[in-house]
Amino acid sequence: MTDNRPETARAAAEAAARQSYGKLVAYLAARMRDVAGAEDALADAFAAALERWPKSGVPEKPEAWLLAVARRRDVDAVRRRLTGEAARDHLQLIAEEAEARMTNEDLPDERLRLMFACAHPAIEPGVRAPLILQTVLGFDAATIASAFLVSPATMGQRLVRAKNRIRETGIPFRVPERAELGERLGAVLEAIYATFAEGWSDPAGTETRRRNLATEGIWLGRLVASLIPDEPETLGLLALMLFAEARRAARRSPEGDFVPLAEQDIALWDDTLIDEAETLLRRAAARGIIGRYQLEAAVQSAHTARRRTGRTDWSAIRQLYDALMAIAGSPVVAINRAVAIAGAEGAVEGLAALDGVGGDKRLAEYQPYWAARAELLVRLGRSAEAAEAYDQAVGLERDPALRRFLQAERGKLVRN
């Protein structure tokens, strides 16, 4: 019996969006040469699914159904734009290709080609990674803006311009030759890491738009590493994500409460993932070229060394952050470096380092800055200032478990 319940249809559409959005957009965009057009066509297909599936039932292959509807929408758009012989030839090509593709069991995965198209030199460097996040994973502009510390309106405008650029200049959808990889690979890796980080910030998988993003990021990392196995930074990024993923089970208590890294039960860490990450990091180091992701992975390796030593080597971590500041200086790196300095040399030195970057306006809305500041102020006995910093951190935090943790830390100040 066909299940026609609206909730079943909606759940099926959400599952298809979660699992196949980027795959479908990539397939459509690679053939239309129009990212925005592909997104519009797919959006129409999802709207049609929500209208029709409650009446007709969820199709056996939702992904194929969505693709067919999106392609028909594309054909209609071409029909309106073109006339005469050119239109007939183009429509015939589309129809033949669609028919051939739809007879296959598996839809070819074009996401890597789309990622490199978004990272083309003709695209403004600062929007390449955000563009990949929106086209491949369906992130909205507000979510991307939060990750890159800009306003949603600004990010939205940049994304629209970039998509227009792809269409107008005819940027090819292909994996570039090795000689072309340089500048484009950086944007691809940045987008993969942002994907993982967004999923990592929702460890319980409770938000639909983030669900499985950490797994998706690791999958994309493995894909690029398999494509370019001798590139140190692809190996470094995959190692970095695996180190973090290895600690997932220890990040929350059985009751769902946040557990800081220093208090995590190392018995809950995934030794298999950590060992794989260490192997990748050694392979990257053997290439003799050190980059951002290798250094960040090395920081995580130093933290996981607590499995063997029972302590955290803050001096080594501080040195790694010094190197990171030299090649990828950013407010985020500066904050982590200040925390490492505090661990190695004391809270006074750590707070001084944090004050050194406090003038960056982007940090006013960045929760980790205020949380780090509050912790160091507590260690120095400056309770009133610490309470104010905790208030800022609590107000900026989206994760309920982490918000409760910050509130509890602030509560200790009141009791003392």
Salt bridges, closest charged atoms under 4 A:
ASP3 OD2 - ARG5 NH2 2.94
ASP34 OD1 - ARG167 NH1 3.84
GLU39 OE1 - LYS163 NZ 2.59
ASP44 OD2 - ARG73 NE 2.77
ASP76 OD1 - ARG79 NH1 2.76
GLU85 OE1 - ARG88 NH2 2.40
GLU97 OE2 - ARG31 NE 2.89
GLU97 OE1 - ARG71 NH2 3.93
GLU105 OE1 - LYS61 NZ 3.23
ASP109 OD2 - ARG111 NH2 2.82
GLU110 OE2 - ARG31 NH2 2.86
GLU110 OE1 - ARG113 NE 2.94
GLU180 OE2 - ARG174 NH2 3.20
GLU183 OE1 - ARG128 NH1 3.81
GLU198 OE2 - ARG209 NH1 3.43
GLU198 OE2 - ARG210 NE 3.10
GLU198 OE2 - ARG398 NH2 3.96
GLU207 OE1 - ARG209 NH2 3.51
GLU207 OE1 - ARG210 NE 3.87
GLU216 OE2 - ARG111 NH1 2.29
GLU245 OE2 - ARG248 NE 2.95
ASP257 OD1 - ARG404 NH2 3.43
ASP271 OD1 - ARG307 NH1 2.95
ASP275 OD1 - ARG307 NH2 3.91
GLU276 OE2 - ARG222 NH1 2.63
GLU296 OE2 - ARG292 NE 3.05
ASP322 OD2 - ARG318 NE 2.80
ASP322 OD1 - ARG337 NE 2.63
GLU345 OE2 - ARG318 NH1 2.24
ASP355 OD1 - ARG373 NH1 2.60
ASP360 OD2 - ARG362 NH2 2.88
GLU385 OE2 - ARG382 NE 2.86
ASP391 OD1 - ARG410 NE 2.56
ASP399 OD2 - ARG252 NH2 2.33
GLU409 OE2 - LYS412 NZ 2.85
